[in-house]
Amino acid sequence: MAGILSNLNKVVVSAFVLAALLIVLYIAMNGFNGAAFWPFVVRWLHVLSGVMWIGLLYFFNFVQMIAMPGIPDEQKPAVSKHIAPRALFWFRWAALSTLIFGLILAHMNSYMVEALTLDIADAGGAFSNFNVLLIGIGMWLGIIMAFNVWMIIWPNQKKALGIVEASADEKKKAARTAMLFSRTNTLLSVPMLFCMVGAQNLG
């Protein structure tokens, strides 16, 4: 067991193998219903990606940004050169996969248009379906957050971390911009998660 747990790749593979065994058990007990199974798989991948994305967002805001001022200058490169770039890799790709799986799920469940138009496209009239309205608001907040990650936070972090060439003033400005939009995403994450969970449980 220690041979598996000491290697992250083996841990991840083992985790998905265990999940696959649970899927096999479910199918053996209930049969295979593709109409229900595939949307579930996409929802599971959507949630899994979202946990990675929001988990790293909270790590940056509640741990790294707060800790950095207290770290001695000679130790800061350990964070900026090694930890932050790796964390940002998983952060931005988790944001994208969360968005993609969410949109696929909306399409599979036939609420894409109604959700993105905040139920206005529904034949019943504007705001006729509270669940669709909630999921629509949550989707738009998620889209805004993913846009912030790829179009604002990541380009500015590349400057701040020295991944791309930038002057000292540019790095300082880029670091502040990345911080402000990361805090914006933290602010938006709470109502976004409320909408996503609420759409499943409040209707």
C-alpha positions as CSV (number, residue, x, y, z in Angstrom):
1,M,0.0,0.0,0.0
2,A,2.8,2.4,0.8
3,G,4.2,1.9,-2.7
4,I,0.9,3.3,-4.1
5,L,0.5,6.1,-1.6
6,S,4.1,7.4,-2.0
7,N,3.5,8.0,-5.7
8,L,0.8,10.6,-6.7
9,N,0.3,9.1,-10.2
10,K,-0.4,5.7,-8.7
11,V,-2.8,7.3,-6.2
12,V,-4.8,9.0,-9.0
13,V,-4.9,5.9,-11.1
14,S,-6.0,3.8,-8.1
15,A,-8.7,6.4,-7.3
16,F,-10.2,6.1,-10.7
17,V,-9.9,2.3,-10.6
18,L,-11.9,2.3,-7.4
19,A,-14.5,4.6,-9.0
20,A,-14.7,2.3,-12.0
21,L,-15.3,-0.7,-9.7
22,L,-18.2,1.3,-8.1
23,I,-19.6,1.9,-11.5
24,V,-19.4,-1.8,-12.4
25,L,-21.1,-2.6,-9.1
26,Y,-23.9,-0.1,-9.8
27,I,-24.5,-1.5,-13.3
28,A,-24.5,-5.0,-12.0
29,M,-27.2,-4.2,-9.5
30,N,-29.3,-1.8,-11.5
31,G,-28.5,-2.4,-15.2
32,F,-27.2,0.1,-17.6
33,N,-29.3,3.1,-18.5
34,G,-27.3,5.4,-20.8
35,A,-29.8,8.2,-20.6
36,A,-29.1,8.5,-16.8
37,F,-25.6,7.2,-16.7
38,W,-23.8,9.5,-19.1
39,P,-25.2,12.8,-17.6
40,F,-24.1,11.4,-14.2
41,V,-20.6,10.8,-15.4
42,V,-20.3,14.3,-16.8
43,R,-21.8,15.8,-13.6
44,W,-19.2,13.8,-11.6
45,L,-16.3,15.1,-13.8
46,H,-17.8,18.6,-13.5
47,V,-17.8,18.4,-9.7
48,L,-14.4,16.8,-9.6
49,S,-12.9,19.6,-11.7
50,G,-14.7,22.2,-9.7
51,V,-13.3,20.9,-6.4
52,M,-9.8,21.2,-7.9
53,W,-10.5,24.7,-9.2
54,I,-12.2,26.2,-6.2
55,G,-9.9,24.4,-3.8
56,L,-6.9,26.0,-5.4
57,L,-8.7,29.4,-5.5
58,Y,-9.2,29.2,-1.8
59,F,-5.6,28.0,-1.3
60,F,-4.3,31.0,-3.1
61,N,-6.5,33.5,-1.2
62,F,-6.7,31.9,2.3
63,V,-3.1,30.5,2.5
64,Q,-0.6,31.7,-0.1
65,M,-1.4,35.4,-0.4
66,I,-1.7,35.8,3.3
67,A,1.5,33.9,4.1
68,M,3.7,35.5,1.4
69,P,4.4,38.8,3.3
70,G,5.7,36.9,6.3
71,I,8.1,34.7,4.3
72,P,11.7,35.9,4.3
73,D,12.8,37.3,0.9
74,E,15.4,34.7,0.3
75,Q,12.7,32.0,0.7
76,K,10.1,33.5,-1.5
77,P,11.5,32.1,-4.8
78,A,10.7,28.6,-3.5
79,V,7.0,29.6,-3.8
80,S,7.2,31.8,-6.9
81,K,9.4,29.6,-8.9
82,H,8.2,26.1,-7.9
83,I,4.9,26.0,-6.0
84,A,2.9,28.8,-7.7
85,P,3.5,27.9,-11.3
86,R,2.5,24.2,-10.6
87,A,-0.6,25.3,-8.7
88,L,-1.6,27.8,-11.4
89,F,-1.3,25.0,-14.0
90,W,-3.9,22.8,-12.2
91,F,-5.9,26.0,-11.3
92,R,-6.4,27.2,-14.9
93,W,-7.0,23.8,-16.5
94,A,-9.4,22.8,-13.7
95,A,-11.3,26.1,-14.4
96,L,-11.6,25.2,-18.1
97,S,-12.6,21.6,-17.5
98,T,-15.2,22.7,-15.0
99,L,-16.7,25.1,-17.5
100,I,-16.6,22.6,-20.4
101,F,-18.2,19.7,-18.4
102,G,-20.8,22.1,-17.0
103,L,-21.8,23.3,-20.5
104,I,-21.9,19.7,-21.8
105,L,-24.1,18.7,-18.8
106,A,-26.5,21.6,-19.5
107,H,-26.7,20.5,-23.1
108,M,-27.3,16.8,-22.2
109,N,-30.0,17.8,-19.8
110,S,-31.6,20.2,-22.3
111,Y,-31.5,23.4,-20.2
112,M,-28.6,25.2,-21.9
113,V,-30.5,27.9,-23.6
114,E,-33.0,28.5,-20.8
115,A,-30.2,28.7,-18.2
116,L,-27.9,31.0,-20.2
117,T,-30.8,33.3,-21.0
118,L,-31.9,33.2,-17.3
119,D,-35.1,31.4,-18.3
120,I,-36.3,34.2,-20.6
121,A,-36.2,31.7,-23.5
122,D,-38.6,29.4,-21.7
123,A,-42.0,29.2,-23.3
124,G,-43.6,29.7,-19.9
125,G,-42.1,33.3,-19.7
126,A,-39.3,35.0,-17.9
127,F,-38.3,33.5,-14.5
128,S,-41.0,30.7,-14.7
129,N,-38.6,28.1,-13.4
130,F,-36.7,28.9,-10.2
131,N,-34.2,26.0,-10.6
132,V,-33.3,27.0,-14.2
133,L,-32.9,30.6,-13.1
134,L,-30.6,29.6,-10.3
135,I,-28.5,27.3,-12.4
136,G,-28.3,30.0,-15.1
137,I,-27.0,32.6,-12.6
138,G,-24.5,30.0,-11.4
139,M,-23.4,29.2,-14.9
140,W,-22.8,32.9,-15.7
141,L,-20.9,33.4,-12.5
142,G,-18.7,30.4,-13.4
143,I,-18.2,31.7,-16.9
144,I,-17.1,35.1,-15.6
145,M,-14.8,33.4,-13.1
146,A,-13.2,31.1,-15.8
147,F,-12.8,34.2,-18.0
148,N,-11.0,35.9,-15.2
149,V,-8.7,33.0,-14.7
150,W,-7.6,32.6,-18.4
151,M,-7.8,36.2,-19.6
152,I,-6.7,38.2,-16.6
153,I,-5.2,36.2,-13.7
154,W,-3.0,33.9,-15.7
155,P,-1.5,36.5,-18.1
156,N,-0.7,38.8,-15.1
157,Q,0.7,35.9,-13.0
158,K,3.0,35.1,-15.8
159,K,4.5,38.6,-15.5
160,A,4.4,38.6,-11.7
161,L,6.2,35.3,-11.5
162,G,8.8,36.1,-14.2
163,I,7.5,33.4,-16.6
164,V,7.4,36.2,-19.2
165,E,9.7,39.2,-19.4
166,A,8.4,42.2,-17.5
167,S,9.9,45.3,-15.7
168,A,9.8,45.6,-12.0
169,D,6.9,48.1,-12.2
170,E,5.0,45.8,-14.6
171,K,5.5,42.9,-12.3
172,K,4.2,44.8,-9.3
173,K,1.2,46.1,-11.3
174,A,0.5,42.6,-12.7
175,A,0.7,41.0,-9.2
176,R,-1.9,43.5,-7.9
177,T,-4.2,42.9,-10.8
178,A,-4.0,39.1,-10.4
179,M,-4.6,39.5,-6.7
180,L,-7.7,41.7,-7.2
181,F,-9.3,39.4,-9.8
182,S,-8.5,36.3,-7.7
183,R,-10.3,38.0,-4.8
184,T,-13.1,38.8,-7.2
185,N,-13.4,35.1,-8.0
186,T,-13.4,34.3,-4.3
187,L,-16.3,36.7,-3.9
188,L,-18.2,35.2,-6.8
189,S,-17.5,31.6,-5.8
190,V,-19.9,31.8,-2.8
191,P,-23.0,32.8,-4.7
192,M,-22.0,30.6,-7.6
193,L,-21.8,27.5,-5.4
194,F,-25.1,28.6,-3.7
195,C,-26.8,28.7,-7.1
196,M,-25.3,25.3,-8.2
197,V,-26.3,23.5,-5.0
198,G,-29.6,25.5,-4.7
199,A,-30.7,24.5,-8.2
200,Q,-30.5,20.8,-7.1
201,N,-32.1,21.2,-3.7
202,L,-34.3,24.3,-3.4
203,G,-36.8,23.6,-6.1
